[in-house]
Structures are given as structure tokens and as C-alpha cells.
Amino acid sequence: MLDVGDGHSLYWEVSGNPDGKPAVALHGGPGSGSSPRLRSLFDPDRYRVVLFDQRNCGRSTPSAADPVVDLSANTTQHLVADIEALRVHLGIERWLVFGGSWGVTLALAYAQAFPERVTEMVLAAVTSGDRRETDWITRDMGRVFPREWERFRVGVPAAERDGDLSAAYSRLLHDPDPEARATAAHRWCEWEDTHMSLAPDAEPSLSIADPAFQLVFARLVTHYWSHGCFLEDGQLLRDIERLHGIAAVLIHGRYDVSGPLDTAWALHRAWPGSELVVLDDTGHRGGGMTTAIIAATERFARGQGE
């Protein structure tokens, strides 16, 4: 555990070769927590792999599952500072940064704040945290899944159904009634499973998770999305020049309805040294995603940049 202030302690772990190439893996969500699966993306003989649970989720404390836990000290800026504090704590000079989904947004924010600490980047299911992306997921995608979206929308009070659905769900997830919180968390996770379903091997995961995990996940996602991910709109693309000179592989599924390909395309076009890998067999996850990530980490382990 690492004390990062504000009453927060982060769970972290290191695996692989103690003398290997350092890499940090940033999980998605926000709020999904790290997973042992992330270790399998790196050759343990070549890499020193750092995993950690972001604030208020996984094994980090306090947990967002507790409805009285204040989330005000959980922002993108706090998480960027946490990553850097962990790097310093572990005595790592520079490291490869991997991120998946929300972890991509966080990875980009961290790398733009500390480009001198980043050797390479591997980014899968590319996101940027822009309002356009969250509006797409919470509202526009109702055109793709109208029945499921209607169930999602009617989960909030009638007066809030035409507004910011993330903010409306966030308020429900802070309701003093535990049954109201649990229902809101389950409905949010059902919708997440729906829009991540366009992949040959897609199966529900969040909607069948335990209620405590659902509450953590839903509270943190809605907290971030209702605050614009604590970033200026378009910030990460605007400041992409800070990453010029850093080799990166951007990996994205052509059938990713959760996050359409145009975000990855725009980043790639603006980022010399980046490579865009488009997978024709997957959506937000599954298919050839893992194979493509491992190919990228193996290449960087061999010291091959572009």
C-alpha cells in the first residue's frame, strides 16, 4: 500500500523480472481495478510490471462502495500525481505506459504531464475523455440499442431524462436508500455490458458482478463522466505535441461501438511516431486485442521503436 495523501492508500504490486524493462499498466473504468490478466500482456522475463488500483477501487482505500466516501479528491489530476508518486516510490527512472479504455485517457494525461518519464506507450481501445465520447455512450448510442437504452434512461427521474444521464445516475448512486443505489448501479452496468457487446466473444461481465463491485464501478464512472473526466474538452489531442518523440502503438477494434475509431485515428494523425493497429475481428475488447497488445510489448522489449 502507498499513502498518497487525502486519506487515500493505493494497492500496488510488482511482478516479472526485477531487472527487466519497467512498465506500468493502467486499468480501465474508471473504477474497474487492476487484474492479474494485465500481467499476461508482458513477458515476465523481460519486463518489471507495475500494477495498481486507482483511487477508491479494487484494493485501494477508502472504497467507493461505501456511500459516505467523498470522491472530491479523486480526479484525473490526482491519479496522474499518484502514478508519478508510485514511480518515485519504486525508484524507476522511466517506464513504458500501457492503458486500456479509460486507462488510455489516463495514460495520455500522465504522459503529457511527465513526457520525460515515458519510454513508449501501448494504448488499447483508445479514448480521450471528451464530452463527445461520453455523450455518445450515454445518449447517442440509443440509436444502436434503442430498447436497452430506453431501460437505461428510465432508470433516472423523469425530470432528468433529457439532461446529463451520467450526473443523474451519480446522484442516484449517492442516494441514502441502499436499494436505490443498488438498482442504479445494476442498471448502469447493464448498459455498459450492452454497448461493449459488439465482439465475437463478448459476454456480460459487469451486470453479473457482485453488487459491491457494481457500486464502485458505477459511482466512479459517473463521477468522472459528469465532470468531463476533469479535462478541458479536446485537451489531450490539443497537447499531443508533448508526446512527439515517444513511440506508441494505438490498438483499436473496428467494431468498437463504445468508442468509435475516429478518436484513435485523430490521435494517430497528430502524433508522429505513433502506429495505429485496427483490428477487424473485435469491438471494445476480445478478438485479437490481447494478441496485438502482446505483439507491441514484445517489440518494445526488444528495443524496437517505430
DRENDO-1510 file (C-alpha; in Angstrom, 1 decimal, always signed):
<recs>
REC; n; res; u; v; w
REC; 1; MET; +0.0; +0.0; +0.0 .
REC; 2; LEU; +1.2; +3.5; -0.8 .
REC; 3; ASP; -0.1; +6.5; +1.1 .
REC; 4; VAL; -0.8; +9.3; -1.5 .
REC; 5; GLY; -2.4; +11.8; +0.9 .
REC; 6; ASP; -6.0; +13.0; +1.1 .
REC; 7; GLY; -6.8; +9.9; +3.2 .
REC; 8; HIS; -6.1; +7.6; +0.2 .
REC; 9; SER; -3.9; +4.5; +0.1 .
REC; 10; LEU; -3.2; +2.7; -3.2 .
REC; 11; TYR; -2.7; -1.0; -3.6 .
REC; 12; TRP; +0.2; -1.8; -5.9 .
REC; 13; GLU; +2.2; -4.8; -6.9 .
REC; 14; VAL; +5.3; -5.6; -9.0 .
REC; 15; SER; +5.9; -8.8; -10.9 .
REC; 16; GLY; +8.2; -10.2; -13.6 .
REC; 17; ASN; +12.0; -9.6; -13.8 .
REC; 18; PRO; +13.3; -7.2; -11.1 .
REC; 19; ASP; +16.0; -6.1; -13.6 .
REC; 20; GLY; +13.6; -6.0; -16.6 .
REC; 21; LYS; +12.2; -3.1; -18.6 .
REC; 22; PRO; +9.8; -1.2; -16.3 .
REC; 23; ALA; +6.2; -0.9; -17.4 .
REC; 24; VAL; +3.1; +0.4; -15.7 .
REC; 25; ALA; -0.4; -0.9; -16.6 .
REC; 26; LEU; -3.4; +1.5; -16.1 .
REC; 27; HIS; -6.7; -0.2; -15.8 .
REC; 28; GLY; -10.0; +0.9; -17.2 .
REC; 29; GLY; -13.3; +2.1; -15.9 .
REC; 30; PRO; -12.7; +4.4; -14.1 .
REC; 31; GLY; -13.2; +2.0; -11.2 .
REC; 32; SER; -12.6; -1.5; -12.6 .
REC; 33; GLY; -9.5; -2.1; -10.6 .
REC; 34; SER; -6.4; -3.9; -11.8 .
REC; 35; SER; -6.4; -7.5; -12.7 .
REC; 36; PRO; -3.8; -10.3; -12.8 .
REC; 37; ARG; -4.8; -10.6; -16.5 .
REC; 38; LEU; -2.8; -7.4; -17.1 .
REC; 39; ARG; +0.4; -9.2; -16.2 .
REC; 40; SER; -0.1; -11.6; -19.1 .
REC; 41; LEU; +0.4; -8.7; -21.6 .
REC; 42; PHE; +4.1; -8.6; -20.7 .
REC; 43; ASP; +6.9; -11.1; -21.0 .
REC; 44; PRO; +7.8; -11.7; -17.3 .
REC; 45; ASP; +11.4; -12.5; -18.3 .
REC; 46; ARG; +11.8; -9.1; -20.0 .
REC; 47; TYR; +9.6; -6.8; -18.0 .
REC; 48; ARG; +9.2; -5.4; -14.5 .
REC; 49; VAL; +5.5; -4.9; -14.5 .
REC; 50; VAL; +3.8; -2.5; -12.1 .
REC; 51; LEU; +0.0; -2.8; -11.4 .
REC; 52; PHE; -2.1; -0.7; -9.1 .
REC; 53; ASP; -5.7; +0.1; -8.2 .
REC; 54; GLN; -6.7; +3.7; -8.8 .
REC; 55; ARG; -8.2; +5.7; -6.0 .
REC; 56; ASN; -11.4; +4.3; -4.4 .
REC; 57; CYS; -11.4; +1.0; -6.3 .
REC; 58; GLY; -10.0; -2.5; -6.1 .
REC; 59; ARG; -7.9; -3.0; -3.0 .
REC; 60; SER; -7.2; +0.7; -2.6 .
REC; 61; THR; -8.8; +2.5; +0.3 .
REC; 62; PRO; -11.2; +4.0; +1.1 .
REC; 63; SER; -13.6; +2.1; -1.3 .
REC; 64; ALA; -16.3; +3.9; -3.3 .
REC; 65; ALA; -18.6; +1.0; -2.3 .
REC; 66; ASP; -19.1; +3.0; +1.0 .
REC; 67; PRO; -21.7; +5.6; +0.1 .
REC; 68; VAL; -20.3; +8.1; +2.6 .
REC; 69; VAL; -16.9; +8.1; +1.0 .
REC; 70; ASP; -16.1; +11.6; -0.5 .
REC; 71; LEU; -14.9; +11.4; -4.1 .
REC; 72; SER; -13.8; +15.1; -4.3 .
REC; 73; ALA; -10.1; +14.0; -4.0 .
REC; 74; ASN; -10.5; +11.6; -6.9 .
REC; 75; THR; -9.8; +13.4; -10.2 .
REC; 76; THR; -7.6; +12.9; -13.3 .
REC; 77; GLN; -5.1; +15.2; -11.8 .
REC; 78; HIS; -5.0; +13.2; -8.5 .
REC; 79; LEU; -4.5; +10.0; -10.5 .
REC; 80; VAL; -1.7; +11.5; -12.6 .
REC; 81; ALA; +0.1; +12.6; -9.4 .
REC; 82; ASP; -0.4; +9.1; -7.9 .
REC; 83; ILE; +1.2; +7.4; -10.9 .
REC; 84; GLU; +4.2; +9.7; -10.6 .
REC; 85; ALA; +4.4; +9.1; -6.8 .
REC; 86; LEU; +4.4; +5.4; -7.4 .
REC; 87; ARG; +7.2; +5.7; -9.9 .
REC; 88; VAL; +9.3; +7.7; -7.5 .
REC; 89; HIS; +8.5; +5.2; -4.7 .
REC; 90; LEU; +9.7; +2.3; -6.7 .
REC; 91; GLY; +12.8; +4.1; -7.9 .
REC; 92; ILE; +12.0; +3.8; -11.5 .
REC; 93; GLU; +13.6; +6.4; -13.8 .
REC; 94; ARG; +11.5; +5.8; -16.9 .
REC; 95; TRP; +8.9; +3.3; -17.9 .
REC; 96; LEU; +6.6; +2.1; -20.7 .
REC; 97; VAL; +3.0; +3.1; -20.1 .
REC; 98; PHE; +0.1; +0.8; -21.0 .
REC; 99; GLY; -3.5; +1.8; -20.8 .
REC; 100; GLY; -6.8; +0.2; -21.9 .
REC; 101; SER; -10.1; +2.1; -22.4 .
REC; 102; TRP; -10.3; +4.8; -19.6 .
REC; 103; GLY; -6.7; +3.8; -18.9 .
REC; 104; VAL; -5.8; +5.3; -22.3 .
REC; 105; THR; -7.2; +8.7; -21.3 .
REC; 106; LEU; -5.2; +8.5; -18.0 .
REC; 107; ALA; -2.1; +7.3; -19.8 .
REC; 108; LEU; -2.2; +10.3; -22.2 .
REC; 109; ALA; -2.8; +12.7; -19.4 .
REC; 110; TYR; +0.1; +11.3; -17.4 .
REC; 111; ALA; +2.5; +11.2; -20.4 .
REC; 112; GLN; +1.7; +14.8; -21.3 .
REC; 113; ALA; +2.4; +15.9; -17.7 .
REC; 114; PHE; +5.6; +13.8; -17.5 .
REC; 115; PRO; +6.9; +13.0; -21.0 .
REC; 116; GLU; +10.4; +12.7; -19.8 .
REC; 117; ARG; +9.4; +9.7; -17.7 .
REC; 118; VAL; +7.8; +7.7; -20.6 .
REC; 119; THR; +9.8; +5.4; -22.8 .
REC; 120; GLU; +7.0; +4.1; -25.0 .
REC; 121; MET; +3.2; +3.7; -24.9 .
REC; 122; VAL; +0.8; +0.9; -25.8 .
REC; 123; LEU; -2.8; +2.1; -25.8 .
REC; 124; ALA; -5.7; -0.3; -26.5 .
REC; 125; ALA; -9.4; +0.7; -27.1 .
REC; 126; VAL; -8.4; +4.4; -27.4 .
REC; 127; THR; -10.4; +7.1; -25.6 .
REC; 128; SER; -9.7; +10.8; -24.8 .
REC; 129; GLY; -12.3; +11.6; -22.2 .
REC; 130; ASP; -14.0; +14.2; -24.3 .
REC; 131; ARG; -17.7; +15.1; -23.7 .
REC; 132; ARG; -18.4; +13.9; -27.2 .
REC; 133; GLU; -17.4; +10.4; -26.2 .
REC; 134; THR; -19.4; +10.3; -23.1 .
REC; 135; ASP; -22.4; +11.8; -24.8 .
REC; 136; TRP; -22.1; +9.2; -27.4 .
REC; 137; ILE; -22.2; +6.4; -24.9 .
REC; 138; THR; -24.9; +7.7; -22.6 .
REC; 139; ARG; -27.3; +9.2; -25.3 .
REC; 140; ASP; -26.4; +8.9; -29.0 .
REC; 141; MET; -25.9; +5.1; -28.8 .
REC; 142; GLY; -29.5; +4.8; -28.0 .
REC; 143; ARG; -30.0; +4.8; -31.8 .
REC; 144; VAL; -28.0; +1.5; -31.9 .
REC; 145; PHE; -29.6; -0.2; -28.9 .
REC; 146; PRO; -33.0; +1.6; -28.6 .
REC; 147; ARG; -34.7; -1.0; -26.3 .
REC; 148; GLU; -31.7; -1.3; -23.9 .
REC; 149; TRP; -31.2; +2.5; -23.9 .
REC; 150; GLU; -34.8; +3.2; -23.0 .
REC; 151; ARG; -34.4; +0.9; -20.0 .
REC; 152; PHE; -31.2; +2.7; -19.1 .
REC; 153; ARG; -32.8; +6.2; -19.5 .
REC; 154; VAL; -36.0; +5.4; -17.5 .
REC; 155; GLY; -33.7; +4.5; -14.6 .
REC; 156; VAL; -33.4; +8.1; -13.6 .
REC; 157; PRO; -36.2; +10.5; -12.6 .
REC; 158; ALA; -38.4; +11.8; -15.5 .
REC; 159; ALA; -37.2; +15.4; -15.0 .
REC; 160; GLU; -33.6; +14.3; -15.6 .
REC; 161; ARG; -34.0; +12.1; -18.6 .
REC; 162; ASP; -33.2; +14.8; -21.2 .
REC; 163; GLY; -30.2; +16.1; -19.3 .
REC; 164; ASP; -26.8; +14.7; -18.3 .
REC; 165; LEU; -27.5; +11.0; -17.6 .
REC; 166; SER; -24.1; +10.5; -16.0 .
REC; 167; ALA; -24.9; +13.2; -13.5 .
REC; 168; ALA; -28.4; +11.9; -12.9 .
REC; 169; TYR; -27.1; +8.4; -12.2 .
REC; 170; SER; -24.3; +9.8; -10.0 .
REC; 171; ARG; -27.0; +11.4; -7.8 .
REC; 172; LEU; -28.9; +8.1; -7.6 .
REC; 173; LEU; -25.7; +6.3; -6.6 .
REC; 174; HIS; -25.3; +8.7; -3.7 .
REC; 175; ASP; -29.0; +8.2; -2.6 .
REC; 176; PRO; -29.3; +7.4; +1.2 .
REC; 177; ASP; -31.5; +4.4; +0.3 .
REC; 178; PRO; -29.3; +1.3; -0.3 .
REC; 179; GLU; -31.9; -0.3; -2.6 .
REC; 180; ALA; -31.9; +2.8; -4.8 .
REC; 181; ARG; -28.1; +2.8; -5.0 .
REC; 182; ALA; -28.0; -0.9; -5.9 .
REC; 183; THR; -30.7; -0.6; -8.6 .
REC; 184; ALA; -28.9; +2.4; -10.2 .
REC; 185; ALA; -25.5; +0.6; -10.1 .
REC; 186; HIS; -27.0; -2.6; -11.7 .
REC; 187; ARG; -28.8; -0.6; -14.5 .
REC; 188; TRP; -25.6; +1.3; -15.2 .
REC; 189; CYS; -23.6; -1.9; -15.5 .
REC; 190; GLU; -26.3; -3.5; -17.7 .
REC; 191; TRP; -25.9; -0.6; -20.2 .
REC; 192; GLU; -22.1; -0.9; -20.1 .
REC; 193; ASP; -22.4; -4.5; -21.0 .
REC; 194; THR; -24.8; -3.7; -23.8 .
REC; 195; HIS; -22.5; -1.2; -25.6 .
REC; 196; MET; -19.4; -3.3; -25.1 .
REC; 197; SER; -21.1; -6.3; -26.8 .
REC; 198; LEU; -20.1; -5.9; -30.4 .
REC; 199; ALA; -17.4; -8.6; -30.4 .
REC; 200; PRO; -17.5; -12.3; -31.5 .
REC; 201; ASP; -16.8; -13.5; -27.9 .
REC; 202; ALA; -18.5; -10.8; -25.9 .
REC; 203; GLU; -20.2; -11.9; -22.7 .
REC; 204; PRO; -21.7; -9.8; -19.9 .
REC; 205; SER; -19.3; -9.1; -17.1 .
REC; 206; LEU; -20.4; -6.0; -15.1 .
REC; 207; SER; -24.1; -6.9; -14.9 .
REC; 208; ILE; -23.3; -10.2; -13.3 .
REC; 209; ALA; -20.6; -8.9; -11.0 .
REC; 210; ASP; -21.2; -8.6; -7.2 .
REC; 211; PRO; -23.2; -5.6; -6.0 .
REC; 212; ALA; -20.2; -4.0; -4.2 .
REC; 213; PHE; -18.2; -4.0; -7.4 .
REC; 214; GLN; -21.1; -2.6; -9.4 .
REC; 215; LEU; -21.4; +0.2; -6.9 .
REC; 216; VAL; -17.7; +1.1; -7.0 .
REC; 217; PHE; -17.6; +0.9; -10.8 .
REC; 218; ALA; -20.8; +2.9; -11.4 .
REC; 219; ARG; -20.0; +5.6; -8.8 .
REC; 220; LEU; -16.6; +6.2; -10.2 .
REC; 221; VAL; -17.6; +6.2; -13.9 .
REC; 222; THR; -20.4; +8.6; -13.3 .
REC; 223; HIS; -18.2; +10.8; -11.1 .
REC; 224; TYR; -15.7; +11.2; -13.9 .
REC; 225; TRP; -18.1; +11.5; -16.8 .
REC; 226; SER; -20.3; +14.0; -15.1 .
REC; 227; HIS; -17.2; +16.2; -14.6 .
REC; 228; GLY; -15.9; +15.8; -18.1 .
REC; 229; CYS; -13.2; +13.5; -16.9 .
REC; 230; PHE; -11.7; +16.6; -15.2 .
REC; 231; LEU; -10.1; +17.6; -18.5 .
REC; 232; GLU; -10.7; +20.5; -20.9 .
REC; 233; ASP; -12.6; +19.3; -23.9 .
REC; 234; GLY; -10.2; +18.4; -26.6 .
REC; 235; GLN; -7.2; +18.8; -24.2 .
REC; 236; LEU; -5.4; +15.6; -24.9 .
REC; 237; LEU; -5.5; +16.0; -28.7 .
REC; 238; ARG; -4.6; +19.7; -28.4 .
REC; 239; ASP; -1.5; +18.9; -26.3 .
REC; 240; ILE; -0.4; +15.8; -28.3 .
REC; 241; GLU; +2.8; +17.6; -29.4 .
REC; 242; ARG; +4.1; +17.0; -25.9 .
REC; 243; LEU; +4.3; +13.3; -26.9 .
REC; 244; HIS; +6.3; +13.9; -30.1 .
REC; 245; GLY; +9.3; +11.7; -29.9 .
REC; 246; ILE; +7.6; +8.9; -27.9 .
REC; 247; ALA; +6.9; +5.8; -29.8 .
REC; 248; ALA; +3.4; +4.4; -29.4 .
REC; 249; VAL; +1.1; +1.7; -30.7 .
REC; 250; LEU; -2.6; +2.5; -30.7 .
REC; 251; ILE; -4.8; -0.6; -30.9 .
REC; 252; HIS; -8.5; -0.3; -31.7 .
REC; 253; GLY; -11.3; -2.6; -32.8 .
REC; 254; ARG; -13.2; -1.6; -35.9 .
REC; 255; TYR; -16.4; -2.7; -34.3 .
REC; 256; ASP; -15.9; -0.8; -31.1 .
REC; 257; VAL; -19.3; +0.9; -30.7 .
REC; 258; SER; -18.4; +2.1; -27.2 .
REC; 259; GLY; -15.6; +4.2; -28.6 .
REC; 260; PRO; -15.7; +4.7; -32.4 .
REC; 261; LEU; -12.4; +4.6; -34.3 .
REC; 262; ASP; -12.2; +8.3; -35.1 .
REC; 263; THR; -10.6; +9.2; -31.7 .
REC; 264; ALA; -7.7; +6.8; -32.3 .
REC; 265; TRP; -7.4; +8.0; -35.9 .
REC; 266; ALA; -7.3; +11.7; -34.9 .
REC; 267; LEU; -4.6; +10.9; -32.3 .
REC; 268; HIS; -2.5; +8.9; -34.7 .
REC; 269; ARG; -2.7; +11.6; -37.4 .
REC; 270; ALA; -1.5; +14.2; -34.9 .
REC; 271; TRP; +1.2; +12.1; -33.3 .
REC; 272; PRO; +4.4; +11.4; -35.2 .
REC; 273; GLY; +5.9; +8.2; -34.1 .
REC; 274; SER; +2.6; +6.5; -33.4 .
REC; 275; GLU; +1.3; +3.4; -35.1 .
REC; 276; LEU; -2.4; +2.7; -35.5 .
REC; 277; VAL; -3.4; -1.0; -35.5 .
REC; 278; VAL; -7.0; -1.5; -36.5 .
REC; 279; LEU; -8.5; -5.0; -35.6 .
REC; 280; ASP; -11.2; -6.3; -37.9 .
REC; 281; ASP; -12.3; -9.0; -35.5 .
REC; 282; THR; -13.3; -7.1; -32.4 .
REC; 283; GLY; -15.0; -4.3; -30.7 .
REC; 284; HIS; -14.0; -2.7; -27.4 .
REC; 285; ARG; -12.4; -5.9; -26.2 .
REC; 286; GLY; -11.9; -9.6; -27.2 .
REC; 287; GLY; -10.9; -10.9; -30.6 .
REC; 288; GLY; -7.3; -10.2; -31.5 .
REC; 289; MET; -6.9; -7.4; -28.9 .
REC; 290; THR; -4.7; -9.4; -26.5 .
REC; 291; THR; -2.5; -10.7; -29.3 .
REC; 292; ALA; -2.0; -7.2; -30.7 .
REC; 293; ILE; -1.1; -5.8; -27.3 .
REC; 294; ILE; +1.5; -8.6; -26.6 .
REC; 295; ALA; +3.0; -8.1; -30.1 .
REC; 296; ALA; +3.5; -4.4; -29.2 .
REC; 297; THR; +5.0; -5.0; -25.7 .
REC; 298; GLU; +7.3; -7.7; -27.2 .
REC; 299; ARG; +8.5; -5.4; -29.9 .
REC; 300; PHE; +9.3; -2.6; -27.3 .
REC; 301; ALA; +11.0; -5.2; -25.1 .
REC; 302; ARG; +13.4; -5.9; -28.0 .
REC; 303; GLY; +14.1; -2.2; -28.2 .
REC; 304; GLN; +12.3; -1.6; -31.5 .
REC; 305; GLY; +10.5; +1.7; -31.6 .
REC; 306; GLU; +8.5; +2.6; -34.7 .
</recs>
